[in-house]
Amino acid sequence: MNPRKTAIAAIFFVASAALSLAQEGSTSMAGGSDASSSPFGMKMLSKDRPKDAQTEITASKQATFDNASSIAEFEGKVIVRDPQFTLFCDRLKVTLNEKRKGIKVAEAVGNVVIVQENTDASGGKVKSIGRSGKAVFEPDTGKITLTVWPQVQHGINNQVATEESTVMILNRNGQSKTEGGSKTVIVDTNSEQS
C-alpha cells in the first residue's frame, strides 16, 4: 500500500474517532473548577470541544494504521493540533475502542510536550505545559499519566520531578497527584504587603 495513502487514512481515522467522541460528548471534560483552581496542575482538555472540531496529526517519518487491531501509529516529530491542546512527541500510538467510536488510549513517547492555554479567574490567558518522556491519555477516565522525568508548568508555577521514576497524574477536574520525588514552586503574586 502507498505510504502516503496509509498516512492519510490513519490521520483521517484518528481524527474521525476524536470527532465521534466529541459528538458523543465524551471529550467535553468541563467539570469541577476552572484552570486556576490548581496552582501547578494542568486541566487538560477541560474546555468544551467546539462543534465540528478537527484534530490534525503530522509525522515526519511514517504513519500506519492496522485495521485488525484498530491501532494508528505515528513516528518522527509528531505534532497533534487540536482545539483543546497541542502535543509534540517522537512517537504516538492511538488505540481505538472496540466500536471504533473513539479513542481507548493514546500513548506519546519521547520528548513529550503538551501545551494548553486556559483563561484564569481574571480573564487572562495562562499557558499550561506538561513535559515528560512518556504520556498516556485515557479518555474514559480523563486521566493523563506523565512518566520519565515529568514536569508541569501552569503559568509561573512549576512542579518538577526530582527522580526519573516520578509519576504525575492529571485528571479532567484540574487535580493532580505526584508519586515519587518532586519539587514544587508556587509563586505568590499577591500584590498586598503585610
Buried (B, 14 or more C-beta within 10 A) or exposed (E): EEEEEBBEBBBEBBBBBBBBBBBEEBBBBEEBEBBBEBBBBBBBBBBBBEEEBEBEBBBEEBBBBEEEEBBBBBBEEBBBEBBBBBBBBBBBBBBBBEEBBBBBBBBBBBBBBBBBEBEEEEEEEBEBBBBBBBBBBBBEEBBBBBBBBBBBBBBEBBBBBEEEEBBBBBBBBBBBEBEBEBEEEEEEEEEEEE
